[in-house]
Amino acid sequence: NEKNGHWEPTQLVEHLGLEVDFEEGLFRVTEKRLKKIHSKATAILCRATREQRWVQARELAGFNGLCQSVYLAVPTARLYLRELYFVLGKKSSWGSKKEARGFWNDELQRLHITHLELEAVYKTVRSFLAELEGKARYIRSEANEWADRLSRDKDLDDWRINKRWFKYTEEQWGEHSVDRFASEISAQLPRYYSAWHDPGCEGVDSLAYDRRGEHNWVNPPWGLLDEVPHKLREEGAAATVVAP
């Protein structure tokens, strides 16, 4: 075409952000493509600074693709991008559109993404087994943004104290019967309540349940520390509460 074609013979052409030199047998990155890569990198770093090091996976993937496009001129670009591709492929959690979710422990995070996705399907089915009906069908990531976003989230409120110190509290105040704020990987006890549905939890939203008649282990999100003691006093429930 008139825009990209050449009416006169030439041994130097531009194609997809690269300058192709047929005489010397070289590929070079065009100035325009270099400026675009620099601009994208600056935008991502600025976002990371504003958002406490968080950036959108889609934005990071776009930057990776842009850098990958110059590998014929800069073969080592692929090596420098390996860590970014690892970050994009790594999932710390699993989730489904029906609001089931959980987090992978360190051992599971090392597994291939396909294994983790199948594991997430299995856990979701187990979480809602009594409610499921109909047929299963595949939904691509682009059309399933809710579940895809959940699989990349991190829950900073989901933590637990060292098992040694948990056992120490039980030696001091007796064994606990239920963990009121936990998840599949942070629960200190076989019985636990979670913020989201998962295969092992007894219920979702611990504050909605009566705590009387139990010796409760309570390690709540810090944002609930004002509300939790009030609920416990109101019910007269026995509990060990973890607070900073």
Residue, then its C-alpha position, 0 to 999 in steps of 0.5 A: n500500500e502507499k503508506n507502508g510500501h516503497w516505490e523505489p528499490t531500497q535496502l532499508v525499511e521500517h516494519l512493526g517498530l523495527e528498522v530492517d537493514f538488508e545491506e548489513g543484515l541487521f534489525r534496529v529498534t526505531e526511535k519511535r518504538l524506543k520512545k513508546i517503550h520508555s513512555k509505557a515504563t514510566a507510566i507503570l512506575c508512576r502508577a506503582t508509586r501512587e498505588q503502593r507498588w500495585v499495577q494492573a496486570r493488563e497494563l503490565a502484560g501490554f508493556n511485556g508485549l511491547c518489549q517482546s516485539v523488539y526481540l529481533a533487534v534486542p535478543t536479550a529482551r526476552l531474558y529481562l522479561r522472564e521475571l515479569y512473565f512469571v509475575l503475570g502467570k503467578k496466581s496467589s489465590w483462586g476465585s469464582k463468580k459465585e463468590a468462592r475464593g481462597f489462597w494458595n500456600d507456597e507449595l501450591q504457588r509453584l505449580h503450573i497455572t493450568h493445575l491451579e485453574l483446575e484446582a480452583v474449579y474443584k474447590t468451587v464445585r466443592s464449596f457449592l455442591a448442594e446448590l449446583e445444577g445444569k451444565a458446565r461450560y468454559i468462559r474465557s478470561e476476557a469475559n470472566e473478569w470477576a473470577d480472574r480478578l479474584s485469582r490475582d487478589k491478595d488478602l492482607d487481613d488473612w494471617r495467623i500467629n505462629k502455631r507455637w504461640f497458638k498452642y501456648t494460648e491453649e495451654q493457658w486458657g484451654e482448647h478452642s473449638v472454632d476459629r472465627f476469622a480464617s481461611e482454608i490456609s490460615a485456619q488454626l482449627p478444623r472448624y472455621y468461619s471465612a470471609w468467602h465460601d471455600p470447601g472447608c468453612e462452616g459459614v461466611d461472615s462470622l459476625a452474623y453467627d452466634r458465638r455462645g456455647e463455643h470457646n472461640w479463637v478470634n483473630p479478626p481483621w483490624g478494622l473489626l476490632d471495635e465491633v468484635p469485643h462489643k459482639l462478644r460482650e453482648e452474647g456473653a461468649a468465651a473467646t481469645v482475641v488477637a489484637p495488636 
